[in-house]
Amino acid sequence: MINLYNRIRNCLNKAQDLPLLFLRLILAYGFWEPATMKWADINAIADWFEGMGIFAPKLNAYLAASTEMAGVFLLILGLGTRIICFPLIITMIVAIKTVHWENGFAAGDNGYEIPLYFMLMLITLMCFGPGKLSVDYLIRKKLDKK
C-alpha cells in the first residue's frame, strides 16, 4: 500500500506544473472579455467609473483596461507572472469594493464570488510562480547557468 502511495505521489509531483499552467490560462481567458470591453469604449468606462465616485475616472479606466490586457498576455506566456499578479489583485479588490460587494457573494447576483476566486488564483501564482511551462522558468534557467 505504501509502495502504491509513493508511485502515485511521484506521478503527481511530475505533473505539478500543469495546474499552474491551467491557472494562468483560465485567468487570462477570464480577463480577456473585461479588458476588450473596456478598450472597446474606454470613455464609457471612464463615465461609469465617475458615476461610482472613483477618483480620476479616466486615468483609472485606462489603468484597469491596461492591467487586465497586460495580464492576459503575460499570464498566457508565463512572463513576469509574479509581477503582474500584484496589479491584477489590486484591480480585483477595487472591483469587489466598487461593483460586487453590495450584491453579496453569489456570482449569479453579480456578487464578489468570481473576483474572489480570481484573487485566490493570482495569490497562488504569486506564491508558487508560473511553473516550468513558462517563459519565466526558461529565463530563470538561462540565468542560473551563468
C-alpha contacts under 8 A as a table, 3 or more apart, distances in Angstrom:
res1	aa1	res2	aa2	distance
1	M	4	L	5.15
1	M	5	Y	6.23
2	I	5	Y	4.98
2	I	6	N	6.14
3	N	6	N	5.13
3	N	7	R	6.30
4	L	7	R	5.15
4	L	8	I	6.23
5	Y	8	I	5.18
5	Y	9	R	6.05
6	N	9	R	4.99
6	N	10	N	6.08
7	R	10	N	5.13
7	R	11	C	6.30
8	I	11	C	5.16
8	I	12	L	6.22
9	R	12	L	5.11
9	R	13	N	6.08
10	N	13	N	5.04
10	N	14	K	6.36
11	C	14	K	5.24
11	C	15	A	6.54
12	L	15	A	5.06
12	L	16	Q	6.24
13	N	16	Q	5.28
14	K	17	D	7.62
15	A	18	L	5.72
15	A	19	P	7.88
16	Q	19	P	6.20
16	Q	20	L	7.34
17	D	20	L	5.28
17	D	21	L	6.35
17	D	130	P	7.86
17	D	131	G	4.94
17	D	132	K	5.98
17	D	133	L	6.69
18	L	21	L	5.05
18	L	22	F	6.14
18	L	131	G	7.83
18	L	133	L	7.71
19	P	22	F	4.91
19	P	23	L	6.03
20	L	23	L	5.06
20	L	24	R	6.29
20	L	125	L	7.04
20	L	129	G	7.81
20	L	130	P	5.78
20	L	131	G	5.86
21	L	24	R	5.16
21	L	25	L	6.21
21	L	130	P	6.72
21	L	131	G	6.90
21	L	133	L	6.56
21	L	134	S	7.80
22	F	25	L	5.07
22	F	26	I	6.01
23	L	26	I	5.35
23	L	27	L	6.05
23	L	121	M	6.53
23	L	125	L	7.84
24	R	27	L	5.25
24	R	28	A	6.10
24	R	75	L	5.14
24	R	76	I	6.15
24	R	78	G	7.32
24	R	125	L	7.84
24	R	130	P	7.39
25	L	28	A	5.04
25	L	29	Y	6.15
25	L	75	L	6.68
25	L	76	I	5.61
26	I	29	Y	5.01
26	I	30	G	6.02
27	L	30	G	4.86
27	L	31	F	6.16
27	L	72	V	7.49
27	L	75	L	7.45
27	L	118	F	6.81
27	L	121	M	7.77
28	A	31	F	5.24
28	A	32	W	6.12
28	A	71	G	6.55
28	A	72	V	4.21
28	A	73	F	7.13
28	A	75	L	5.88
28	A	76	I	6.25
29	Y	32	W	5.18
29	Y	33	E	7.50
29	Y	72	V	6.99
30	G	33	E	6.72
30	G	34	P	7.72
31	F	34	P	5.62
31	F	35	A	6.02
31	F	68	E	5.73
31	F	69	M	7.15
31	F	71	G	7.31
31	F	72	V	6.13
32	W	35	A	5.26
32	W	36	T	6.10
32	W	68	E	7.31
32	W	69	M	6.71
32	W	72	V	6.09
33	E	36	T	5.22
33	E	37	M	5.94
34	P	37	M	5.08
34	P	38	K	6.13
34	P	65	A	7.80
34	P	68	E	7.54
35	A	38	K	5.21
35	A	39	W	6.26
35	A	64	A	7.88
35	A	65	A	5.10
35	A	66	S	7.46
35	A	68	E	5.35
35	A	69	M	5.37
36	T	39	W	5.08
36	T	40	A	5.95
36	T	65	A	7.74
36	T	69	M	7.52
37	M	40	A	5.12
37	M	41	D	6.91
38	K	41	D	5.75
38	K	42	I	5.28
38	K	45	I	6.14
38	K	61	A	7.52
38	K	65	A	5.68
39	W	42	I	5.15
39	W	65	A	6.30
41	D	44	A	5.48
41	D	45	I	6.60
42	I	45	I	5.02
42	I	46	A	6.18
42	I	58	K	7.94
42	I	61	A	6.55
42	I	62	Y	7.14
43	N	46	A	4.95
43	N	47	D	6.18
43	N	58	K	7.21
44	A	47	D	5.00
44	A	48	W	6.10
45	I	48	W	4.94
45	I	49	F	6.06
45	I	58	K	7.89
45	I	61	A	6.00
46	A	49	F	5.00
46	A	50	E	6.08
46	A	57	P	4.94
46	A	58	K	4.62
46	A	59	L	7.89
46	A	60	N	7.46
46	A	61	A	5.25
47	D	50	E	4.98
47	D	51	G	6.19
47	D	57	P	7.08
47	D	58	K	7.72
48	W	51	G	5.06
48	W	52	M	6.47
49	F	52	M	5.15
49	F	53	G	6.44
49	F	54	I	5.35
49	F	57	P	5.22
49	F	58	K	7.84
49	F	60	N	7.88
49	F	61	A	7.16
50	E	53	G	5.02
50	E	54	I	5.50
50	E	55	F	7.35
50	E	56	A	7.70
50	E	57	P	5.18
51	G	54	I	7.56
52	M	98	T	7.13
54	I	57	P	5.62
54	I	60	N	7.85
55	F	60	N	7.57
56	A	59	L	5.49
56	A	60	N	6.09
57	P	60	N	5.05
57	P	61	A	5.92
58	K	61	A	5.04
58	K	62	Y	6.35
59	L	62	Y	5.25
59	L	63	L	6.15
60	N	63	L	4.81
60	N	64	A	5.93
61	A	64	A	5.27
61	A	65	A	6.09
62	Y	65	A	5.19
62	Y	66	S	5.84
63	L	66	S	5.16
63	L	67	T	5.88
64	A	67	T	5.19
64	A	68	E	6.11
64	A	91	T	6.52
65	A	68	E	5.30
65	A	69	M	6.12
66	S	69	M	5.16
66	S	70	A	5.91
67	T	70	A	5.18
67	T	71	G	5.96
67	T	84	I	7.88
67	T	87	P	6.76
67	T	88	L	6.53
67	T	91	T	7.91
68	E	71	G	4.94
68	E	72	V	6.32
68	E	88	L	6.80
69	M	72	V	5.11
69	M	73	F	6.75
70	A	73	F	5.49
70	A	74	L	5.98
70	A	84	I	7.78
71	G	74	L	5.16
71	G	75	L	5.63
71	G	84	I	6.15
71	G	85	C	7.69
71	G	88	L	7.14
72	V	75	L	5.53
72	V	76	I	6.27
73	F	76	I	5.22
73	F	77	L	6.31
74	L	77	L	5.21
74	L	78	G	5.71
74	L	79	L	5.04
74	L	80	G	6.48
74	L	81	T	6.53
74	L	84	I	7.37
75	L	78	G	4.86
75	L	79	L	6.57
75	L	81	T	6.07
76	I	79	L	7.92
77	L	134	S	5.99
77	L	135	V	6.02
78	G	81	T	5.50
78	G	130	P	5.72
78	G	133	L	7.56
78	G	134	S	4.42
78	G	135	V	5.33
78	G	136	D	5.85
79	L	134	S	6.78
79	L	135	V	5.27
79	L	136	D	5.05
80	G	83	I	5.24
80	G	84	I	6.14
80	G	136	D	6.49
81	T	84	I	5.42
81	T	85	C	6.18
81	T	125	L	7.22
81	T	126	M	7.27
81	T	129	G	6.78
81	T	130	P	6.19
81	T	136	D	7.38
82	R	85	C	5.31
82	R	86	F	7.08
82	R	125	L	6.57
82	R	126	M	4.67
82	R	127	C	7.86
82	R	129	G	6.20
82	R	130	P	7.70
83	I	86	F	5.92
83	I	87	P	7.77
83	I	126	M	7.84
84	I	87	P	5.81
84	I	88	L	6.35
85	C	88	L	5.10
85	C	89	I	6.04
85	C	122	L	5.51
85	C	123	I	7.25
85	C	125	L	7.35
85	C	126	M	6.32
86	F	89	I	5.17
86	F	90	I	6.42
86	F	122	L	7.92
86	F	126	M	7.83
87	P	90	I	4.96
87	P	91	T	6.16
88	L	91	T	4.93
88	L	92	M	6.24
88	L	119	M	7.95
88	L	122	L	7.66
89	I	92	M	5.03
89	I	93	I	6.21
89	I	118	F	8.00
89	I	119	M	5.55
89	I	122	L	6.76
89	I	123	I	7.81
90	I	93	I	5.06
90	I	94	V	6.25
91	T	94	V	5.19
91	T	95	A	6.13
92	M	95	A	4.93
92	M	96	I	6.06
92	M	115	P	5.54
92	M	116	L	7.37
92	M	118	F	7.55
92	M	119	M	6.55
93	I	96	I	5.14
93	I	97	K	6.13
93	I	115	P	7.82
94	V	97	K	5.09
94	V	98	T	5.91
95	A	98	T	5.34
95	A	99	V	5.42
95	A	100	H	6.52
95	A	115	P	7.39
96	I	99	V	5.68
96	I	100	H	4.70
96	I	101	W	5.31
96	I	111	G	7.98
96	I	112	Y	5.53
96	I	115	P	6.66
96	I	116	L	7.80
97	K	100	H	6.43
97	K	101	W	5.50
98	T	101	W	6.99
99	V	102	E	7.31
100	H	103	N	5.47
100	H	104	G	7.00
100	H	110	N	6.00
100	H	111	G	4.62
100	H	112	Y	4.85
101	W	104	G	5.58
101	W	105	F	7.43
101	W	111	G	6.15
101	W	112	Y	5.79
102	E	111	G	7.35
103	N	106	A	7.71
103	N	109	D	6.13
103	N	110	N	6.06
103	N	111	G	4.66
103	N	112	Y	7.45
104	G	109	D	7.39
104	G	110	N	7.86
104	G	111	G	4.81
104	G	112	Y	6.52
105	F	109	D	7.83
105	F	111	G	4.62
105	F	112	Y	5.07
105	F	113	E	5.14
106	A	109	D	5.48
106	A	110	N	6.70
106	A	111	G	4.88
106	A	112	Y	6.78
106	A	113	E	5.64
107	A	110	N	4.93
107	A	111	G	4.85
107	A	112	Y	6.52
107	A	113	E	5.22
107	A	114	I	6.15
108	G	111	G	7.05
111	G	114	I	7.68
112	Y	115	P	5.57
112	Y	116	L	5.95
113	E	116	L	5.19
113	E	117	Y	6.25
114	I	117	Y	5.04
114	I	118	F	6.16
115	P	118	F	4.93
115	P	119	M	6.11
116	L	119	M	4.99
116	L	120	L	6.29
117	Y	120	L	5.08
117	Y	121	M	6.23
118	F	121	M	5.11
118	F	122	L	6.07
119	M	122	L	4.99
119	M	123	I	6.04
120	L	123	I	5.07
120	L	124	T	6.17
121	M	124	T	5.02
121	M	125	L	6.34
122	L	125	L	5.07
122	L	126	M	6.16
123	I	126	M	4.94
123	I	127	C	6.20
124	T	127	C	5.20
124	T	128	F	5.98
124	T	129	G	7.72
125	L	128	F	5.20
125	L	129	G	4.85
125	L	130	P	5.95
126	M	129	G	5.52
128	F	131	G	7.41
130	P	133	L	7.31
130	P	134	S	6.19
130	P	136	D	7.16
130	P	137	Y	7.56
131	G	134	S	6.26
131	G	137	Y	6.69
132	K	137	Y	5.29
132	K	138	L	7.61
133	L	137	Y	7.05
134	S	137	Y	5.36
134	S	138	L	6.66
135	V	138	L	5.03
135	V	139	I	6.15
136	D	139	I	5.18
136	D	140	R	6.12
137	Y	140	R	5.08
137	Y	141	K	5.97
138	L	141	K	5.06
138	L	142	K	6.14
139	I	142	K	5.09
139	I	143	L	6.15
140	R	143	L	5.09
140	R	144	D	6.03
141	K	144	D	5.18
141	K	145	K	6.58
142	K	145	K	5.44
142	K	146	K	7.15
143	L	146	K	5.48
